[in-house]
Amino acid sequence: MQLFYLYDPLCGWCYGALPAMTRLSKLPDVSVTLLPTGLFAGHGARVMDENFASYAWKNDQRIAKLTGQVFSTAYQNNVLKTPGRSFDSGPAGLALTAVQMTAPKHTFTVLKAFQNARYIDGLDNTNNDILIKILRDFDLASAADLFAHPTNELHATYQDTTQEAQRLMQRFGLNGVPSLLIETASGPKQVASNLLYGDVAHLSQELKALCA
């Protein structure tokens, strides 16, 4: 079963989908391809201000209630309540591409680590130094070195991947992330995003039905 997971490292709803995606990724008959959309990178990036922080926190509380995911006080104080802090997923997306190029089997684990660093530990996962430290903590020296000294190939691969994700979003009329697609005999099919926040057994049944 081939799945395509469209996400952004700074998306709270993607963090909310983390438990379901973690369980799916561990199933023996499932392969998950991670496709960063660049939703909050480039023109989608911004600077954190009081209004946006308040908006984000309200959404975070909805996600926490729905999924049980933790949005810590450290995150609220150190990330949301720091005026002028960057809200740009480009660095994390590039770092994850470096992992995909050098140690692909660890990409999902690193995505989880980047999200947990932000929402649980209250660290700024838009900061290159923090991202590099996380990579080194996972003994991913090659990815850390590539991200620290990015090559043209790294930038091109990240751009190609985000463009592929954006083409899929346009094809299926998707307005946001997370979005999940499944490869079938007749081509990719969209999986209802609300299934990412419910019972994983139900999600698995729906995936099998789409493949039938």
C-alpha positions in Angstrom: 0.0 0.0 0.0 1.6 3.2 -1.2 0.6 6.4 0.6 1.6 10.0 -0.1 1.5 12.3 2.9 1.3 16.0 2.1 2.3 18.1 5.1 4.1 21.2 6.4 6.5 21.0 9.4 4.9 24.0 11.0 1.3 22.9 10.5 -0.4 22.2 13.9 -3.0 19.9 12.2 -0.1 17.9 10.8 1.2 17.5 14.3 -2.3 16.4 15.3 -2.2 13.7 12.7 1.2 12.5 14.0 -0.2 9.5 16.1 -2.2 8.1 13.1 0.7 8.6 10.7 3.1 7.0 13.1 1.0 3.9 13.4 0.4 3.7 9.6 4.1 4.1 8.9 4.9 1.1 11.1 2.5 -1.3 9.3 4.4 -3.9 7.4 2.4 -3.5 4.2 2.4 0.3 4.1 4.9 2.6 2.4 4.6 6.3 3.1 6.2 9.0 0.9 6.5 12.3 2.7 5.9 15.4 0.5 6.4 18.8 2.1 4.1 21.3 0.4 6.0 24.5 1.4 2.7 25.9 2.6 4.5 28.1 5.2 7.7 28.7 3.3 8.6 31.3 0.7 5.6 33.5 0.1 3.7 31.6 2.8 6.3 32.5 5.5 5.6 35.4 8.0 6.8 36.9 11.2 5.0 35.8 14.4 2.9 38.6 15.9 0.4 38.8 18.7 -2.7 38.3 16.4 -1.2 35.3 14.6 0.0 33.8 17.9 -3.5 34.1 19.3 -5.1 32.6 16.2 -2.5 29.7 16.3 -3.1 29.0 20.0 -6.9 28.8 19.5 -6.4 26.2 16.7 -3.9 24.4 18.8 -6.4 23.9 21.6 -8.9 22.5 19.1 -6.3 20.1 17.9 -5.3 19.1 21.4 -8.9 18.4 22.3 -9.5 16.3 19.2 -6.3 14.3 19.2 -4.8 14.4 22.7 -1.6 15.9 21.3 0.4 18.1 23.7 0.9 21.8 23.1 3.0 22.7 26.1 3.3 25.9 28.1 6.9 26.0 26.9 5.7 26.2 23.4 3.2 28.9 24.2 5.7 31.0 26.1 8.9 30.5 24.1 7.5 30.2 20.6 4.1 32.0 20.3 4.9 34.8 22.8 8.2 35.8 21.2 7.4 38.8 19.0 9.3 38.9 15.7 10.0 35.2 15.7 10.1 33.6 12.2 7.2 31.4 11.0 8.9 29.9 8.1 8.9 26.1 7.4 11.6 26.4 4.7 14.5 25.5 6.9 12.8 22.4 8.4 11.6 21.4 4.9 15.2 21.7 3.6 16.5 19.7 6.6 14.0 16.9 6.0 15.0 16.8 2.3 18.6 16.4 3.4 17.5 13.4 5.5 15.6 12.0 2.6 18.7 12.3 0.4 21.1 10.7 2.9 19.1 8.5 5.3 15.6 8.2 3.9 14.3 5.6 6.3 14.8 8.2 9.1 12.7 11.0 7.5 9.5 10.4 9.3 11.3 10.0 12.7 13.0 13.3 12.1 9.8 15.0 11.2 8.3 13.8 14.5 11.4 15.1 16.3 11.1 18.5 14.6 7.4 18.7 15.6 8.0 17.6 19.2 10.8 20.1 19.6 8.4 22.9 18.8 5.1 21.8 20.4 6.5 20.0 23.5 9.9 21.4 24.2 9.2 24.9 23.1 12.1 25.2 20.7 12.2 27.3 17.6 12.3 24.7 14.8 12.7 27.4 12.2 16.2 27.9 13.6 19.0 26.2 11.6 21.2 25.6 14.7 18.3 23.8 16.5 17.5 21.7 13.4 21.2 20.7 13.0 21.4 19.7 16.7 18.4 17.5 16.3 19.9 15.8 13.3 23.2 15.2 15.1 21.3 13.9 18.2 19.9 11.2 15.8 23.5 10.5 14.5 22.5 11.8 11.1 25.9 13.6 10.5 25.6 13.4 6.7 22.2 15.1 6.7 23.4 17.7 9.3 26.4 18.5 7.2 24.4 18.7 4.0 21.8 21.0 5.6 24.5 23.2 7.2 26.2 23.5 3.8 23.4 23.1 1.3 24.3 22.1 -2.3 22.5 23.0 -5.5 21.2 19.5 -5.6 19.7 19.8 -2.1 17.8 23.0 -3.1 16.7 21.5 -6.4 15.4 18.3 -4.7 13.5 20.3 -2.1 12.0 22.5 -4.9 11.1 19.5 -7.0 9.4 17.8 -4.0 7.4 20.8 -3.0 6.3 21.4 -6.6 5.2 17.7 -6.8 3.1 18.2 -3.6 1.6 21.4 -4.9 0.7 19.7 -8.2 -1.1 17.0 -6.3 -2.9 19.6 -4.2 -4.1 21.4 -7.3 -5.1 18.2 -9.0 -7.3 17.1 -6.1 -8.5 20.6 -5.1 -6.8 20.5 -1.7 -6.6 23.8 0.2 -4.6 22.7 3.2 -2.6 20.1 5.0 -2.4 17.4 6.2 -3.6 15.6 3.1 -3.3 11.9 2.4 -3.4 10.1 -1.0 -3.3 6.5 -1.7 -2.0 4.9 -4.9 -4.5 2.6 -6.6 -4.7 0.7 -9.8 -6.5 3.6 -11.4 -4.2 6.3 -9.9 -4.0 8.2 -6.7 -7.1 8.7 -4.6 -7.7 11.2 -1.8 -8.3 9.9 1.7 -10.7 12.0 3.8 -8.4 14.1 6.1 -10.8 13.7 9.1 -9.8 10.0 9.2 -6.3 11.1 10.4 -7.8 12.2 13.7 -9.9 9.1 14.5 -9.4 5.4 15.1 -6.5 4.1 13.1 -8.3 0.7 12.6 -11.1 2.6 10.8 -8.5 4.5 8.7 -6.9 1.2 7.7 -10.3 -0.2 6.7 -11.0 2.9 4.5 -7.5 2.6 2.9 -8.1 -1.1 2.0 -11.6 -0.2 0.6 -10.0 2.5 -1.6 -7.6 -0.1 -2.9 -10.2 -2.7 -3.7 
